[in-house]
Amino acid sequence: MKALKIGIALACLTSPSLAEVHICTGQLFDNRGSGITLGDCDLNDLSPAEYKRIVKTCGEPNAVPTGKITNKSVCNVRAIVEKKPDGDRLVATRVLSVAAKH
């Protein structure tokens, strides 16, 4: 029984996708390869309602293929994020608050 408890504790400590609160900061981008990003955060897993909330506050995302920065707003999204095991990518799963500097 003791070995089972230790195994469960280790599994919890080494889980690759532990959720945490993080502030994603930067300009909103729509990139064909990676989708919607904000700073070091991937916003592709958000619900349509949460995405609309971000766009309403921060403006439409910049399109990377055009090379034009049409939206110069700096957006701050406080969100629940998970670090994915494939690298340093943080995936936002829930938005807590949104603010922007225009």
C-alpha positions as CSV (number, residue, x, y, z in Angstrom):
1,M,0.0,0.0,0.0
2,K,2.9,2.4,0.8
3,A,4.4,1.8,-2.6
4,L,1.1,2.7,-4.3
5,K,0.9,6.0,-2.4
6,I,4.4,6.8,-3.4
7,G,3.7,5.9,-7.0
8,I,0.6,8.2,-7.1
9,A,2.6,11.0,-5.5
10,L,5.3,10.7,-8.1
11,A,2.8,10.6,-10.9
12,C,1.3,13.9,-9.6
13,L,4.6,15.6,-9.3
14,T,5.9,14.7,-12.8
15,S,2.6,15.3,-14.7
16,P,3.6,17.2,-17.9
17,S,0.5,19.4,-18.0
18,L,0.0,20.9,-14.6
19,A,-2.3,24.0,-14.8
20,E,-1.2,27.3,-13.4
21,V,-2.2,31.0,-13.6
22,H,0.0,32.9,-16.1
23,I,-0.2,36.4,-17.7
24,C,0.2,36.2,-21.5
25,T,1.5,39.6,-22.7
26,G,2.2,40.9,-26.2
27,Q,0.5,41.5,-29.5
28,L,-2.2,39.1,-30.7
29,F,-1.1,37.1,-33.8
30,D,-2.8,34.7,-36.2
31,N,-0.1,32.5,-37.7
32,R,-1.0,29.7,-40.2
33,G,1.4,27.2,-38.6
34,S,0.6,27.7,-34.9
35,G,-2.8,29.5,-34.9
36,I,-3.7,32.3,-32.5
37,T,-0.8,33.3,-30.2
38,L,-0.2,36.0,-27.6
39,G,3.4,36.3,-26.4
40,D,4.4,32.9,-25.2
41,C,0.8,31.5,-25.0
42,D,-1.1,29.4,-27.5
43,L,-4.8,30.5,-27.5
44,N,-6.1,27.8,-29.8
45,D,-7.8,25.8,-27.0
46,L,-10.0,28.6,-25.8
47,S,-13.8,28.6,-26.3
48,P,-15.2,30.8,-29.0
49,A,-16.7,33.0,-26.3
50,E,-13.4,33.5,-24.5
51,Y,-11.7,34.3,-27.8
52,K,-14.3,36.9,-28.7
53,R,-13.7,38.5,-25.3
54,I,-10.0,38.8,-26.1
55,V,-10.7,40.3,-29.6
56,K,-13.3,42.7,-28.2
57,T,-10.7,44.1,-25.7
58,C,-7.5,43.8,-27.7
59,G,-8.6,44.1,-31.3
60,E,-8.3,41.7,-34.3
61,P,-5.1,39.6,-34.4
62,N,-2.3,40.6,-36.7
63,A,-1.8,38.2,-39.7
64,V,1.7,37.0,-39.8
65,P,1.8,36.1,-43.6
66,T,1.1,39.7,-44.6
67,G,4.0,41.1,-42.6
68,K,1.8,44.1,-41.6
69,I,1.3,45.0,-38.0
70,T,-2.1,46.6,-38.2
71,N,-3.0,46.1,-34.5
72,K,-0.4,47.7,-32.2
73,S,-2.3,47.1,-29.0
74,V,-0.4,45.3,-26.2
75,C,-2.7,42.7,-24.8
76,N,-2.5,41.2,-21.3
77,V,-4.5,38.0,-20.7
78,R,-4.5,36.4,-17.3
79,A,-5.3,32.8,-17.9
80,I,-5.1,29.2,-16.7
81,V,-2.4,27.6,-18.8
82,E,-0.8,24.2,-19.2
83,K,2.8,23.6,-20.2
84,K,2.8,21.0,-23.0
85,P,5.4,18.2,-22.9
86,D,6.5,19.0,-26.5
87,G,8.5,22.1,-25.5
88,D,8.1,25.5,-23.8
89,R,4.6,26.1,-25.2
90,L,2.0,27.3,-22.8
91,V,-1.6,26.5,-23.8
92,A,-4.3,28.8,-22.4
93,T,-7.4,26.8,-21.4
94,R,-9.4,29.4,-19.5
95,V,-9.4,33.2,-19.5
96,L,-9.5,35.0,-16.1
97,S,-9.1,38.6,-17.2
98,V,-8.2,40.7,-20.2
99,A,-6.7,44.2,-20.5
100,A,-5.1,46.1,-23.4
101,K,-3.0,49.2,-23.9
102,H,-3.9,50.9,-27.2
